Amino acid sequence: MKYDVFAKDCPSRGTLDHLTGRWAVLVLAGLRQGPTRFNALRRRVDGVSEKMLAQTLQALERDGFVHREVLTAMPPCVTYSLTPLGESTADHVQTLIDHLEANMPAVMANRANASR
């Protein structure tokens, strides 16, 4: 089967939606540093609510980008990490982030010029 994200009924469109949401991009980039516990990831992704982080992680896990591991300890410890698919996707996301951050002076200049 050939997938086409531009076709309205293609399942790749829903996956793209999961990946390009504000929080998913930051979660993928945040998990590139290695397995992370929920609260550490929440601190890393400044501004995300507990509910939104949980929903984002569930969607990324369901799509196969994130692995959730429950360690049998007291209290139970849950860590999140990238799957191989998640790692390769996070690499692309990081490239986009790097490009954006490197070009923010131009973006800010354009914004300043547009507001005049």
N, C-alpha and C positions, 0 to 999 in steps of 0.2 A: 504494500500500500504506500502511496506517495502522500506525504503530508504537505499541506499548504496553509500557512498561518493566515493568509489573506482570505481564505474560504471561511465563511461564517460558521460552518458546522464542523470544522476541523478541530480535533482535540488538542492540537498544538497551540491553538489560540488560548485555551484555558490555562495551559502550562505557562505560556508566555505571560499571561496575566499574573499568575502566582509569582513568577520570577522577577517581574518588573515593578511590582508594588514597592513602595518606599521602604518598607521594613524588610522585605525579602532580600533586596539588594544589599542592605547593611548587614543582615544576618549572615548571608553567604560570605561577604568580605570579612566579617568578624570571626567566622569559624575557620578561616584560612590559617589562623595561628595555631590550630590544633584543637583537640577535644576540650569542650568548655561546659561548665555547669550553667544552669539556667540563670541564676542571679548574676554570675560574672558576665554572661552575655548581655543581660539586661543593663548592667552598668556600662558595658562597652558601647551598646547601641543607645546612646543618650536620648531620652525623650520617649522611648517606646513604653507603652503600658504593659503590665503583666499579661492582660488579656490578649492584646495584639501580638505580643511575642509568642504566646502559647499557640494562637491561631496560625501564625506564620510558620512556626516550627512544625505544626501538624501538617500543614499543606505541603511544605517542603519535604517532610518525611514521607507523606503519601505518594508524592511524585518521584521519590527515590533520590533526592539530592542530599538529604540529611539522615543520619543514623542516630537513633535514640537508644542509649544503653542504660539499663537500671542495674546498679551495683548493689548487691545484697550486703548492706551495712546498716548500722543503727546510728542515726536515722538513715533511711534509704537515700542513695546518691544517684542522681540522674545526670548523665553527661550527653552532650550532643557533639557530633562530628560530621564532617563531610564524607559522603560516599565517593568512590572514584568519579561518578558522574557529577557530583556536587563540586569536587575539586576542579575538574576541567571547566565547569560553568563558572565557578568563583574566580578562576584565572581570567576569564573574559570580562567578568564584572569588574575585577580589579584594574584591568587595562582601561576600561571606561572611566572608572573613578580617577585613575592617575591622569588621564587625558583631561578630564574636567578640572581637576585641581590645578594642573599646569596652565590651563587656559582661563582661569578665573580673573586675572587682571583684564583680559580683553572683554570678558562677559561684564565685569563691573563697569568698565569704560563705556560699553554699549548701553548699559542700563542708565548710566549718568547722562549720556547724550540723549537718550530717549525721553528722559524726564524734563528736558529743557523746553 
